[in-house]
């Protein structure tokens, strides 16, 4: 389910950048720094690597149970997908 | 000399079937294609030989290669997924080989059958494997299509500012209600016998004033839909004036559309996860049929000797 901005900001702040979600992801084809992913989820233009990752993410939810903080990376990725869909002005 | 900016280009757009394949996926596909091309000549020899049967030398070869490949790609992906997250090979790479190896393995098993589809254990095992391969192919299509559709639905259920559309409208309607209430209170003449002590004033809003808020004047420019407020309005429909009804209908329509978008989003996201379980269940069933067939074939071979 999608997040609203306050929820998303809370989760991004709570992320400890351990990258467990990325290690468990079957859609991640190339290494991506999780801090860049967190930053671009909410701010600024999307870099090509992260845009490709957002397109390839198929919301399987493999990233959720491995998170030691209990965050929902799938919902954050859905947000990123919405940004991608709506374009750079979103 | 002009200097170009090092800033990466802005990526926008989300095609319906997602991105092109990754390097790992293309490598796996090209390897499978290479294996297929290498098998053309042996296959030609097999099809023109006198011994085309599941229990021929070629048939056994196809069976052993196909079964070994299926077990290898199935078990390795499952183990990599569950046990070792810090392994040197990415899960994405393993998934690419899992998909390609699964399809090639099932094709080898089809060759092993040699067009023999009698009602025996081998035929049921073959049908099971075909179902697994088909569910995997459909699953890959669902993986590409459903997240894109869920994204479109989520975009409809959110405002441009990234807030939940229902919640945002509810907030705006409540703010408008409080403002209208404050205006009415300010316009009301102060009664002479009104108690000076604030404890005697009720803090509850005047419920009968809410239908009056549903005018284009108070709600113009909001563009959002309430949930709690709409339920309240729904229970006071009889109190609405004729000029307020079109806007109430508009609110009802917007609520329905937003809820439908949220329902679609949930459905598409569930579809991805439910289909994965269907694929795993079919794998378990096909494995059972395969073990049955192998046991049956082994007994036949032992009896023949």
Interface residues (C-beta under 8 A of the other chain):
Chain A: X1 X2 X4 X5 X8 X20 X23 X24 X25 X26 X27 X28 X29 X30 X45 X46 X47 X48 X50 X51 X52 X54 X55 X56 X57 X58 X59 X60 X61 X62 X66 X78 X79 X81 X82 X84 X85 X86 X87 X88 X90
Chain B: X7 X8 X9 X10 X11 X12 X13 X14 X15 X18 X19 X22 X23 X24 X25 X81 X85 X86 X90 X91 X92 X93 X94 X95 X143 X144 X146 X147 X148 X150 X151 X152 X154 X155 X157 X158 X160 X161 X162 X163 X164 X167 X262 X265 X266 X269 X272 X273 X276
